[in-house]
Amino acid sequence: MGYREISFEKRIKENIKNYAIKNLYAMDMLAEYLQVLADVYGIELLLTDRHGEKALEIGDFAGFEPDVEKKPGEKIRVADRTVGHMYVRYDNVPEEKKEDAKKMLGKSIQLLTALGNEVYMHRESASYIDELEVKLGKENSQRKCGETEDILTGVYNKNYIEDRMQQLEQAEVIPVAVINININDWKFVYDNFGVEKSDSLIQLIASIVKKEAKDEYIIGRIDGDVFLVLIPQAEDGEAEDYCRRVQAACQAYEDDVLAPSVAAGIVYKTNVEEHLAEKVSDAEYEMFDNKLEIKNSPGYQERLQRGLTK
């Protein structure tokens, strides 16, 4: 089930029907927990799957046939769907312990519900990301044909980046970090050192942008001195850390002529109703603020012009 075909939210709603109790819980550990519960309170427990098939039995339920439609017992729900039923007998529980036993059972059902949801979300998220990576891997291999590649830098070209943006929107992937990376004073290099050096600067920045990125980052050159980086399902602070690494690597680069420096603007798409194209424009505005700050920083001009004295 590819990420183009179904959004992550729809996937979560639909795929739970493919999960049985045994897919969500470690049954041996669950049996131990329920056994302790039964021993402490004197209750008998029967756990079934969503269809009423017995999964765990603690006590004597001989001859008992679960009716999950008319008498469903205590429902265990994951992703808003019933995945199991818990039937309980209090016949051997002292009267003074029944209320405590019922409270503990209620807490146990809540615990199973929370644990089931956590396991389900983790597995589906991992599976979803794996599918994205496989898809990205296939598309990365296509770049060798030159259909999606920027010839000078080897990153994606503008047309392909726009296609990927459309795919992310169709798949309703959120959040997406949108990063505009602009080479500072590329024209200065072009005017003073020529085409060869200015192209070398673009290639150098591209190599740094790629080196500091994770495999799932989508990187493209969308203008002469502008790169766009998309981070699907970005974690908190991930985009900011990435930009700091890129700028630090540029600053640390030593060369007699080139003094690589970039400005970066970061925005996030956090709602499926938002459009990535608008976020790209917003990221450009953020980049200009960063550019102004960098170009007015102490030592910037001296570093930029050091090649003129060589």
C-alpha positions in Angstrom: 0.0 0.0 0.0 2.2 2.9 -1.3 2.2 6.4 0.1 0.9 7.8 -3.2 -2.2 5.6 -2.9 -3.4 6.4 0.6 -2.7 9.1 3.2 -1.1 8.2 6.5 -4.3 9.1 8.4 -6.5 6.9 6.2 -3.9 4.1 6.5 -4.2 4.2 10.3 -7.9 4.0 10.1 -8.0 1.1 7.6 -5.0 -1.1 8.5 -6.1 -1.9 12.0 -8.5 -4.4 10.6 -5.5 -6.5 9.6 -4.2 -6.7 13.1 -5.1 -9.5 15.6 -4.6 -9.5 19.3 -1.3 -11.5 18.9 0.0 -8.8 16.5 -0.4 -6.1 19.1 0.7 -7.8 22.4 3.4 -10.1 23.6 1.0 -12.9 24.5 3.3 -14.7 27.0 3.8 -11.4 29.0 0.1 -10.6 28.8 -0.8 -14.0 30.1 1.6 -13.5 33.1 0.0 -10.1 33.8 -3.5 -11.4 33.7 -2.6 -14.4 35.8 -1.2 -12.1 38.5 -4.5 -10.1 38.3 -6.5 -13.3 38.7 -4.4 -14.5 41.6 -4.6 -11.3 43.5 -8.4 -10.7 43.1 -9.7 -14.2 42.5 -11.3 -13.3 39.2 -11.4 -15.5 36.1 -10.5 -14.0 32.7 -11.1 -14.9 29.1 -9.6 -12.8 26.3 -10.9 -13.2 22.8 -10.1 -11.6 19.4 -12.6 -9.3 17.7 -14.5 -12.3 16.3 -14.8 -14.1 19.6 -12.0 -16.7 19.1 -10.3 -17.5 22.4 -6.8 -16.0 22.8 -6.1 -16.4 26.6 -8.1 -18.2 29.2 -7.4 -18.0 33.0 -10.0 -19.9 35.0 -12.8 -22.3 33.9 -14.7 -21.2 30.9 -15.6 -24.7 29.7 -18.8 -24.6 27.7 -18.8 -20.8 27.5 -19.3 -19.5 24.0 -18.5 -15.8 23.7 -21.1 -13.7 21.9 -19.2 -10.6 20.8 -22.3 -9.0 19.2 -24.9 -9.3 22.0 -22.6 -9.7 25.0 -19.2 -8.3 24.0 -17.8 -8.1 27.5 -15.1 -5.4 28.0 -14.0 -4.1 24.6 -10.3 -3.5 23.9 -10.2 -0.8 21.2 -7.2 0.3 19.1 -7.4 3.1 16.5 -11.1 3.4 17.3 -11.7 -0.2 16.3 -12.4 -3.2 18.6 -9.6 -5.7 18.5 -10.5 -7.9 21.5 -13.0 -8.7 24.2 -12.4 -9.4 27.9 -14.9 -11.6 29.7 -14.6 -11.6 33.5 -16.2 -13.8 36.2 -16.3 -12.6 39.8 -17.8 -15.8 41.3 -14.9 -16.5 43.6 -14.2 -12.9 44.6 -15.1 -12.0 48.2 -17.8 -9.4 48.3 -15.5 -6.8 49.9 -12.9 -7.2 47.1 -15.3 -7.0 44.1 -15.3 -3.2 43.8 -11.5 -3.1 43.9 -11.3 -6.0 41.4 -13.6 -4.1 39.0 -11.6 -0.9 39.3 -8.3 -2.8 38.6 -9.9 -4.5 35.6 -11.0 -1.1 34.3 -7.4 0.2 34.7 -6.1 -2.9 33.0 -8.4 -2.4 30.0 -7.1 1.2 29.7 -3.6 0.0 29.9 -4.1 -2.6 27.1 -5.8 0.1 25.0 -3.0 2.5 25.4 -0.3 -0.1 24.8 -2.1 -1.4 21.7 -2.4 2.0 20.2 1.3 2.7 20.9 2.4 -0.5 19.3 0.1 -0.1 16.3 1.2 3.5 15.6 4.9 2.5 15.9 4.6 -0.4 13.5 2.5 1.5 11.0 4.8 4.5 11.1 7.8 2.3 10.6 6.2 0.5 7.7 5.1 3.8 6.1 8.6 5.2 6.3 10.0 2.0 4.9 7.7 2.3 1.9 8.7 6.0 1.5 12.4 5.0 1.5 11.9 2.2 -1.0 10.0 4.7 -3.2 12.7 7.3 -2.8 15.4 4.7 -3.6 13.7 3.8 -6.8 13.4 7.4 -7.8 17.0 8.1 -6.8 18.1 5.5 -9.2 16.2 7.2 -12.0 18.3 10.3 -11.6 21.1 8.5 -13.3 19.2 8.7 -16.5 19.3 12.5 -16.3 15.5 12.9 -16.2 15.4 14.3 -12.7 18.9 15.5 -12.1 20.5 18.9 -12.1 23.5 18.4 -14.3 25.8 20.8 -12.5 25.3 19.6 -9.0 23.7 16.1 -9.1 20.8 17.1 -6.9 17.2 17.0 -8.2 16.2 19.6 -10.7 13.3 22.1 -10.3 10.8 20.1 -12.3 11.3 17.0 -10.3 11.2 18.9 -7.0 7.8 20.3 -8.0 6.6 16.7 -8.8 7.8 15.5 -5.4 5.9 18.4 -3.8 2.8 17.3 -5.5 3.3 13.7 -4.4 3.7 14.8 -0.8 0.5 16.9 -1.0 -1.5 14.0 -2.5 -0.3 11.7 0.2 -1.2 14.3 2.9 2.2 14.0 4.5 2.7 16.3 7.5 4.6 17.8 8.9 7.0 18.8 6.1 9.9 21.2 6.8 10.6 23.5 3.8 14.1 25.0 3.6 15.3 27.6 1.2 19.1 27.7 1.0 20.6 30.6 -0.9 24.3 31.1 -1.7 25.6 34.4 -0.3 27.3 36.6 -2.8 27.5 34.1 -5.6 27.5 37.0 -8.1 30.6 38.4 -6.4 32.5 35.2 -7.2 31.1 35.2 -10.8 32.1 38.9 -11.4 35.6 38.6 -9.9 36.7 35.1 -10.6 34.6 33.9 -13.6 32.3 31.1 -14.5 34.5 28.3 -13.5 34.9 29.4 -9.9 31.3 30.4 -9.6 30.2 26.9 -10.8 32.7 25.4 -8.4 31.1 27.4 -5.6 27.6 26.0 -6.5 29.0 22.5 -6.7 30.7 22.9 -3.3 27.5 24.1 -1.6 25.6 21.2 -3.2 28.0 18.7 -1.8 27.8 20.2 1.7 24.0 20.3 1.5 23.9 16.6 0.5 26.5 15.5 3.0 24.7 17.0 6.0 21.3 15.6 4.9 19.7 12.3 5.8 18.7 9.8 3.1 15.0 10.8 3.2 15.7 14.5 2.6 14.5 15.8 -0.8 17.1 18.2 -2.2 16.9 20.2 -5.4 18.4 23.2 -7.1 15.5 25.5 -8.1 17.5 28.5 -9.3 21.1 29.4 -10.1 22.2 29.9 -6.5 19.1 28.5 -4.7 18.5 25.0 -3.2 15.3 23.7 -1.8 15.3 21.0 0.9 12.1 19.2 1.9 12.0 17.0 5.1 8.9 14.8 5.2 7.6 14.1 8.7 10.4 16.3 10.2 11.0 15.9 13.9 11.1 18.9 16.3 14.3 20.9 15.7 15.5 18.6 12.9 15.5 21.3 10.2 17.1 23.9 12.4 19.9 21.5 13.4 20.4 20.6 9.7 20.8 24.2 8.7 23.3 24.9 11.5 25.4 22.0 10.3 25.3 23.2 6.7 26.3 26.8 7.7 29.0 25.5 10.0 30.5 23.3 7.3 30.5 26.3 4.9 32.2 28.5 7.5 34.9 25.8 8.2 35.8 25.4 4.5 39.3 26.6 3.7 40.2 27.9 0.2 42.4 30.6 -1.3 39.5 32.0 -3.3 36.1 30.6 -2.3 34.5 31.6 0.9 31.3 29.6 0.9 28.4 31.0 2.9 24.6 30.3 2.8 21.5 31.9 4.2 18.7 29.6 5.2 14.9 30.1 5.7 12.8 27.4 7.3 9.0 27.1 7.5 6.7 24.1 8.2 3.7 22.7 6.5 1.6 21.4 9.5 -1.8 21.2 8.0 -3.0 19.2 5.0 -4.9 22.2 3.8 -1.7 24.2 3.4 0.1 24.3 0.0 3.8 23.6 -0.3 4.2 26.1 -3.1 3.1 28.9 -0.6 5.5 27.5 2.0 8.4 27.7 -0.5 7.6 31.4 -0.9 7.4 31.8 2.9 10.8 30.1 3.3 12.4 32.5 0.8 11.2 35.5 2.9 12.7 33.8 6.0 16.0 33.2 4.1 16.3 36.9 3.3 16.1 37.8 7.0 18.9 35.3 7.7 21.0 36.6 4.7 20.8 40.2 6.1 22.0 39.0 9.4 24.9 37.0 8.0 26.1 39.7 5.6 26.2 42.2 8.4 28.1 39.9 10.8 31.7 40.8 11.8 34.4 39.4 9.5 32.0 38.5 6.7 33.2 40.9 4.1 36.9 40.3 4.9 36.4 36.5 4.4 34.5 37.1 1.2 37.1 39.3 -0.4 40.2 37.5 0.7 40.6 36.0 -2.7 41.1 39.4 -4.3 44.5 39.8 -2.6 45.8 36.5 -3.9 
